[in-house]
Amino acid sequence: MRKIIAITALLVPFLATPAGAATMPEYRVLAGAYVPTGDMADVFESSMLVGMQGAVELNERFHFVASFGYATPKPKSFAFTNDVHLYQYDVGAELFGVYAASGENDHWTVRPFVGAGLGGRTYDFQDTELASHSDWGGYGSLGAELQHRNIAARLEARGYLSRFNGLRGNEETATRNDLVLGGGLSFHF
């Protein structure tokens, strides 16, 4: 319950918008891959990732975004034979470029973007006596959308830096990195 309250507290400031601003809500569904890199590649194998994002489009170039992702990477250690349910949750902002990809009446645009944000990650171990634990981190992202009217196809790569204190949650804390590579659909309302 405390995690839900903390996530909600993180999201509220990003959902508030200046008075009189014309905002457009956006919903995104994503699928892709969780790819551990660096020292994290010694701990986990790559796995499929699914997720969703909610965004508030303040204008066509600037969005606030809240994300949730879920993956089940297998630990590489023989001591851990079960999957780990990995929950990634964060808030951030995206800055877009907007380029017409067709005639004015066809409404096709290409929208490359960069983004950054902060959030957390929970490691939930299945069928073991290990307790789940959470660590904080941040991300940078690059991607693009091909948008037609209110629907867009989206590709995104996120590089995460996160605090990690081992699979048991009691090891020396270190900064680790990994990637999330995904694609999906974005619905602008």
VEXDREN-2710 file (C-alpha; in Angstrom, 1 decimal):
% VEXDREN-2710
k/r/px/py/pz
1/MET/0.0/0.0/0.0
2/ARG/2.9/2.4/0.8
3/LYS/4.2/1.8/-2.7
4/ILE/0.9/2.9/-4.3
5/ILE/0.8/6.0/-2.1
6/ALA/4.4/6.9/-3.0
7/ILE/3.8/6.4/-6.8
8/THR/0.6/8.5/-6.6
9/ALA/2.5/11.2/-4.7
10/LEU/5.1/11.3/-7.5
11/LEU/2.5/11.5/-10.3
12/VAL/0.3/14.3/-9.0
13/PRO/2.7/17.2/-9.6
14/PHE/3.2/16.0/-13.2
15/LEU/-0.5/15.8/-13.9
16/ALA/-1.2/19.4/-12.8
17/THR/-0.9/21.9/-15.6
18/PRO/-0.8/25.7/-15.6
19/ALA/-4.2/27.5/-15.6
20/GLY/-5.4/28.2/-19.1
21/ALA/-3.0/25.7/-20.8
22/ALA/-4.6/23.7/-23.6
23/THR/-3.6/20.1/-22.6
24/MET/-4.2/16.8/-24.3
25/PRO/-4.1/13.5/-22.4
26/GLU/-2.4/10.6/-24.0
27/TYR/-2.3/6.9/-23.4
28/ARG/0.4/4.6/-24.6
29/VAL/0.8/0.8/-24.7
30/LEU/4.3/-0.6/-25.1
31/ALA/6.1/-3.9/-25.6
32/GLY/9.8/-4.6/-26.0
33/ALA/12.9/-5.9/-24.2
34/TYR/14.6/-5.4/-20.9
35/VAL/18.4/-5.6/-21.6
36/PRO/20.8/-5.6/-18.7
37/THR/24.1/-4.0/-19.6
38/GLY/27.5/-3.5/-17.8
39/ASP/27.6/-5.2/-14.3
40/MET/23.8/-5.8/-14.4
41/ALA/24.4/-8.2/-17.4
42/ASP/26.2/-10.4/-14.9
43/VAL/23.1/-10.6/-12.7
44/PHE/20.1/-10.9/-15.1
45/GLU/19.3/-12.3/-18.5
46/SER/17.4/-10.2/-21.0
47/SER/13.6/-10.6/-21.1
48/MET/10.4/-9.3/-22.7
49/LEU/8.9/-6.2/-21.2
50/VAL/5.4/-4.8/-21.4
51/GLY/4.2/-1.5/-20.2
52/MET/1.9/1.5/-20.3
53/GLN/2.4/5.2/-20.1
54/GLY/0.1/8.1/-19.5
55/ALA/1.1/11.5/-20.7
56/VAL/-0.1/15.1/-20.6
57/GLU/0.7/17.0/-23.8
58/LEU/1.1/20.6/-22.8
59/ASN/1.8/21.5/-26.4
60/GLU/2.9/19.6/-29.4
61/ARG/6.6/19.8/-28.3
62/PHE/6.4/19.2/-24.5
63/HIS/4.9/16.3/-22.6
64/PHE/4.9/15.1/-19.0
65/VAL/4.8/11.3/-18.8
66/ALA/4.3/8.6/-16.2
67/SER/5.4/5.1/-17.0
68/PHE/4.9/1.6/-15.7
69/GLY/6.8/-1.5/-17.0
70/TYR/6.9/-5.1/-16.1
71/ALA/9.5/-7.7/-17.0
72/THR/10.5/-11.2/-15.7
73/PRO/14.3/-11.6/-16.2
74/LYS/15.9/-14.8/-15.0
75/PRO/18.8/-14.4/-12.6
76/LYS/22.1/-15.8/-13.9
77/SER/23.1/-17.1/-10.5
78/PHE/22.4/-20.8/-9.9
79/ALA/21.3/-20.0/-6.4
80/PHE/18.2/-18.3/-7.8
81/THR/16.3/-20.6/-10.1
82/ASN/13.0/-18.6/-10.2
83/ASP/12.0/-15.6/-12.2
84/VAL/12.2/-12.2/-10.7
85/HIS/9.2/-10.0/-11.4
86/LEU/10.7/-6.5/-12.1
87/TYR/8.4/-3.5/-11.8
88/GLN/9.7/-0.2/-13.2
89/TYR/7.7/3.0/-12.4
90/ASP/8.8/6.6/-13.2
91/VAL/7.8/10.1/-14.1
92/GLY/9.5/12.4/-16.5
93/ALA/9.3/14.8/-19.4
94/GLU/9.7/14.6/-23.2
95/LEU/10.7/17.3/-25.7
96/PHE/9.6/16.7/-29.3
97/GLY/10.5/18.0/-32.7
98/VAL/7.6/18.1/-35.1
99/TYR/8.1/17.6/-38.8
100/ALA/5.4/17.2/-41.5
101/ALA/5.7/13.9/-43.3
102/SER/3.0/14.5/-45.9
103/GLY/0.7/17.1/-47.3
104/GLU/-1.1/19.4/-45.0
105/ASN/-4.5/17.6/-45.4
106/ASP/-3.0/14.2/-44.7
107/HIS/-2.0/15.0/-41.1
108/TRP/1.1/12.7/-41.0
109/THR/4.0/14.0/-38.7
110/VAL/7.3/12.5/-37.6
111/ARG/8.0/13.4/-34.0
112/PRO/11.5/12.6/-32.7
113/PHE/12.0/13.2/-29.0
114/VAL/14.4/13.1/-26.0
115/GLY/13.3/12.6/-22.5
116/ALA/14.4/12.2/-18.9
117/GLY/12.9/11.2/-15.6
118/LEU/13.1/9.7/-12.1
119/GLY/11.4/6.7/-10.5
120/GLY/11.9/3.4/-8.9
121/ARG/12.2/-0.3/-9.5
122/THR/10.9/-3.2/-7.4
123/TYR/12.4/-6.7/-7.6
124/ASP/9.8/-9.3/-6.5
125/PHE/11.1/-12.8/-6.2
126/GLN/8.8/-15.7/-7.0
127/ASP/8.5/-18.9/-4.8
128/THR/11.4/-18.0/-2.5
129/GLU/11.8/-16.8/1.0
130/LEU/13.5/-13.6/-0.3
131/ALA/11.5/-10.4/0.4
132/SER/10.9/-8.0/-2.5
133/HIS/12.9/-4.8/-2.4
134/SER/12.9/-1.5/-4.3
135/ASP/15.6/0.8/-5.5
136/TRP/15.5/4.3/-7.0
137/GLY/16.9/5.5/-10.3
138/GLY/16.6/7.7/-13.4
139/TYR/16.5/7.4/-17.1
140/GLY/17.3/9.2/-20.4
141/SER/15.3/8.3/-23.5
142/LEU/15.5/8.8/-27.3
143/GLY/12.7/7.9/-29.7
144/ALA/10.3/8.9/-32.4
145/GLU/6.6/8.8/-33.2
146/LEU/5.0/8.6/-36.6
147/GLN/1.7/10.3/-35.9
148/HIS/-1.5/10.3/-38.0
149/ARG/-4.2/12.5/-36.4
150/ASN/-4.7/11.1/-32.9
151/ILE/-2.8/7.8/-33.2
152/ALA/1.0/7.3/-33.4
153/ALA/3.3/4.4/-33.8
154/ARG/6.1/4.8/-31.3
155/LEU/9.7/3.6/-30.9
156/GLU/11.7/4.3/-27.7
157/ALA/15.0/3.4/-26.1
158/ARG/15.6/4.2/-22.5
159/GLY/18.9/4.0/-20.6
160/TYR/18.4/3.5/-16.9
161/LEU/20.8/4.2/-14.1
162/SER/19.6/2.7/-10.8
163/ARG/20.7/1.9/-7.3
164/PHE/21.1/-1.9/-6.9
165/ASN/22.0/-3.7/-3.6
166/GLY/22.0/-7.3/-4.9
167/LEU/19.3/-9.9/-5.4
168/ARG/18.9/-10.3/-1.7
169/GLY/18.7/-6.5/-1.1
170/ASN/21.4/-6.6/1.5
171/GLU/24.6/-6.4/-0.5
172/GLU/26.8/-3.3/-1.0
173/THR/24.9/-0.7/-3.0
174/ALA/26.2/0.1/-6.5
175/THR/24.9/2.0/-9.5
176/ARG/23.9/-0.3/-12.3
177/ASN/22.6/0.4/-15.8
178/ASP/20.3/-1.3/-18.3
179/LEU/18.2/-0.6/-21.4
180/VAL/14.6/-0.8/-22.2
181/LEU/13.9/-1.0/-26.0
182/GLY/10.3/-0.8/-27.0
183/GLY/7.6/0.0/-29.5
184/GLY/3.9/0.6/-29.2
185/LEU/0.9/2.8/-30.0
186/SER/0.1/6.2/-28.6
187/PHE/-3.5/7.4/-28.4
188/HIS/-4.0/11.2/-28.2
189/PHE/-7.4/12.2/-26.8
END
